[in-house]
Amino acid sequence: MSVPAIILSVFQIIVSLVLIVVVLMQSSDQQGLSGTIAGGAETFFGKNKGRTIDAVLKKWTAVIAAIFIILSVILSMFIR
């Protein structure tokens, strides 16, 4: 393996560990049928719903997942 591939591999391991931690920090959404109905109304009418810790964690999960996918594609090009 070349030096850039090793550096990217180490960075991908770090990103994957961060992704695991961020996903595990999120709260569970399984509250049954009543939680689904009430949760939908709460997200529709809630003013500060985008500022909660769950919303921030969901945004970070999407960003870190995108970084992980991009790194995986780049690493697959190096390994060929």
Phi and psi in degrees as GROMACS dihedral restraints (atoms count N, CA, C in turn):
[ dihedral_restraints ]
;  ai    aj    ak    al  type     phi  dphi    fc
    3     4     5     6     1   -83.1    20    10
    4     5     6     7     1   167.4    20    10
    6     7     8     9     1   -63.2    20    10
    7     8     9    10     1   -44.2    20    10
    9    10    11    12     1   -61.8    20    10
   10    11    12    13     1   -35.2    20    10
   12    13    14    15     1   -67.2    20    10
   13    14    15    16     1   -37.5    20    10
   15    16    17    18     1   -67.2    20    10
   16    17    18    19     1   -42.4    20    10
   18    19    20    21     1   -63.4    20    10
   19    20    21    22     1   -43.8    20    10
   21    22    23    24     1   -65.9    20    10
   22    23    24    25     1   -35.0    20    10
   24    25    26    27     1   -64.5    20    10
   25    26    27    28     1   -43.6    20    10
   27    28    29    30     1   -63.6    20    10
   28    29    30    31     1   -43.1    20    10
   30    31    32    33     1   -63.8    20    10
   31    32    33    34     1   -37.6    20    10
   33    34    35    36     1   -67.8    20    10
   34    35    36    37     1   -36.4    20    10
   36    37    38    39     1   -63.0    20    10
   37    38    39    40     1   -42.4    20    10
   39    40    41    42     1   -63.6    20    10
   40    41    42    43     1   -44.5    20    10
   42    43    44    45     1   -63.1    20    10
   43    44    45    46     1   -39.6    20    10
   45    46    47    48     1   -66.4    20    10
   46    47    48    49     1   -38.7    20    10
   48    49    50    51     1   -65.8    20    10
   49    50    51    52     1   -39.5    20    10
   51    52    53    54     1   -64.6    20    10
   52    53    54    55     1   -40.5    20    10
   54    55    56    57     1   -62.2    20    10
   55    56    57    58     1   -42.1    20    10
   57    58    59    60     1   -62.0    20    10
   58    59    60    61     1   -44.3    20    10
   60    61    62    63     1   -64.4    20    10
   61    62    63    64     1   -43.2    20    10
   63    64    65    66     1   -65.2    20    10
   64    65    66    67     1   -40.0    20    10
   66    67    68    69     1   -66.7    20    10
   67    68    69    70     1   -40.9    20    10
   69    70    71    72     1   -70.1    20    10
   70    71    72    73     1   -23.0    20    10
   72    73    74    75     1   -76.2    20    10
   73    74    75    76     1   -19.0    20    10
   75    76    77    78     1   -70.9    20    10
   76    77    78    79     1   147.3    20    10
   78    79    80    81     1   -81.4    20    10
   79    80    81    82     1   158.1    20    10
   81    82    83    84     1   -76.2    20    10
   82    83    84    85     1   142.4    20    10
   84    85    86    87     1  -101.7    20    10
   85    86    87    88     1     7.9    20    10
   87    88    89    90     1   -88.7    20    10
   88    89    90    91     1    92.9    20    10
   90    91    92    93     1  -117.9    20    10
   91    92    93    94     1     9.9    20    10
   93    94    95    96     1    83.9    20    10
   94    95    96    97     1  -171.4    20    10
   96    97    98    99     1   -68.1    20    10
   97    98    99   100     1   -40.1    20    10
   99   100   101   102     1   -66.5    20    10
  100   101   102   103     1   -35.7    20    10
  102   103   104   105     1   -68.3    20    10
  103   104   105   106     1   -32.0    20    10
  105   106   107   108     1   -68.7    20    10
  106   107   108   109     1   -44.0    20    10
  108   109   110   111     1   -68.8    20    10
  109   110   111   112     1   -47.1    20    10
  111   112   113   114     1   -68.2    20    10
  112   113   114   115     1   -36.5    20    10
  114   115   116   117     1   -65.1    20    10
  115   116   117   118     1   -37.4    20    10
  117   118   119   120     1   -65.0    20    10
  118   119   120   121     1   -41.0    20    10
  120   121   122   123     1   -67.9    20    10
  121   122   123   124     1   -37.3    20    10
  123   124   125   126     1   -66.7    20    10
  124   125   126   127     1   -39.9    20    10
  126   127   128   129     1   -72.6    20    10
  127   128   129   130     1   -29.3    20    10
  129   130   131   132     1   -75.2    20    10
  130   131   132   133     1   -41.2    20    10
  132   133   134   135     1   -98.4    20    10
  133   134   135   136     1   -11.4    20    10
  135   136   137   138     1   -73.5    20    10
  136   137   138   139     1   131.7    20    10
  138   139   140   141     1   -81.9    20    10
  139   140   141   142     1   -39.2    20    10
  141   142   143   144     1  -104.4    20    10
  142   143   144   145     1    26.8    20    10
  144   145   146   147     1   -66.2    20    10
  145   146   147   148     1   -32.3    20    10
  147   148   149   150     1   -74.3    20    10
  148   149   150   151     1   -10.9    20    10
  150   151   152   153     1  -102.5    20    10
  151   152   153   154     1     0.8    20    10
  153   154   155   156     1   -73.2    20    10
  154   155   156   157     1   165.2    20    10
  156   157   158   159     1   -66.1    20    10
  157   158   159   160     1   -33.8    20    10
  159   160   161   162     1   -66.0    20    10
  160   161   162   163     1   -39.7    20    10
  162   163   164   165     1   -66.4    20    10
  163   164   165   166     1   -40.1    20    10
  165   166   167   168     1   -65.4    20    10
  166   167   168   169     1   -41.4    20    10
  168   169   170   171     1   -65.9    20    10
  169   170   171   172     1   -36.3    20    10
  171   172   173   174     1   -65.2    20    10
  172   173   174   175     1   -40.1    20    10
  174   175   176   177     1   -65.3    20    10
  175   176   177   178     1   -44.5    20    10
  177   178   179   180     1   -64.1    20    10
  178   179   180   181     1   -36.1    20    10
  180   181   182   183     1   -61.7    20    10
  181   182   183   184     1   -43.5    20    10
  183   184   185   186     1   -64.7    20    10
  184   185   186   187     1   -41.5    20    10
  186   187   188   189     1   -66.8    20    10
  187   188   189   190     1   -46.7    20    10
  189   190   191   192     1   -67.3    20    10
  190   191   192   193     1   -36.4    20    10
  192   193   194   195     1   -64.7    20    10
  193   194   195   196     1   -39.1    20    10
  195   196   197   198     1   -64.9    20    10
  196   197   198   199     1   -41.4    20    10
  198   199   200   201     1   -62.0    20    10
  199   200   201   202     1   -42.1    20    10
  201   202   203   204     1   -62.0    20    10
  202   203   204   205     1   -43.1    20    10
  204   205   206   207     1   -66.3    20    10
  205   206   207   208     1   -42.2    20    10
  207   208   209   210     1   -63.3    20    10
  208   209   210   211     1   -43.5    20    10
  210   211   212   213     1   -62.8    20    10
  211   212   213   214     1   -37.9    20    10
  213   214   215   216     1   -63.8    20    10
  214   215   216   217     1   -41.7    20    10
  216   217   218   219     1   -66.1    20    10
  217   218   219   220     1   -43.0    20    10
  219   220   221   222     1   -64.0    20    10
  220   221   222   223     1   -42.1    20    10
  222   223   224   225     1   -65.4    20    10
  223   224   225   226     1   -35.1    20    10
  225   226   227   228     1   -66.1    20    10
  226   227   228   229     1   -29.0    20    10
  228   229   230   231     1   -71.9    20    10
  229   230   231   232     1   -35.4    20    10
  231   232   233   234     1   -71.0    20    10
  232   233   234   235     1   -35.4    20    10
  234   235   236   237     1   -73.2    20    10
  235   236   237   238     1   -27.8    20    10
